[in-house]
Amino acid sequence: MQKELIEKETEPLLIENGFELVDLKVLKMGGKLLLQFFIDRPEGGVTLEDCGAMSDKLGSHLDMNDVLEGGYILEISSPGIDRVLKKEKDFLKFKGSQVKIKLKKPVNNARVYYGELLAFENGAVLLSGDLKFELNDIEETRLNPGDEEILKKHKH
């Protein structure tokens, strides 16, 4: 799949520049591919300048290494306050946070669950309320900050 190839090809460049790849979305847009990279620093915080610099570097890298055929559109941004959690280290880093989990298939007639992220063990996410979901059964996990957390982040 193209997405895995793009990730494999670009992740070392991001790491080399002090970033981690939080998420990559590959979409078709009018005959071109739209590549949306969501990057962060391991200690947190990405500026607009960071996104611009990495856009140039990633674009050059993709072009020089003939990773993609045809034209593409490149978008680089921070993961945002409702960032996606994908890897074990993401779940461990945000333990204690409120999350929203969307499942691939319904469990007890529901595909969306909210709760506090308690742990990640043996490939499963443990939520408050005795909920446990295998990572393979999860379509998407996002942070689900409450109003007070959002306001706290925006105070200067």
URNOR-V60481 format. One record per backbone hydrogen bond with DSSP energy under -1.0 kcal/mol. CO is the residue of the C=O (numbers start at 0). NH is the residue of the N-H. Records with the same first field share a line. If there is no record, write none. Layout:
CO=NH / NH
//
This chain:
0=4
1=5
2=6
3=7
4=8
5=9
6=10
9=13
10=14
11=15
12=16
13=18
14=17
19=39
22=37
24=35
26=33
28=31
31=28
32=72
33=26
34=74
35=24
36=76
37=21 / 22
39=19
40=43
46=50
47=51
48=52
49=53
50=54
51=55
52=56
53=57
54=58
55=59
56=60
57=61
58=62
59=63
60=64
61=66
62=65
70=32
72=34
74=36
76=38
79=82
82=142
86=90
87=91
88=92
89=93
91=94
93=96
96=116
97=143
98=114
99=141
100=112
101=138 / 139
106=109
109=106
110=102
112=100
114=98
115=127
116=95
118=125
120=123
122=134
123=120
124=132
125=117 / 118
126=130
130=126
132=124
133=136
134=137
136=103
139=101
140=84
141=99
145=149
146=150
147=151
148=152
149=153
//
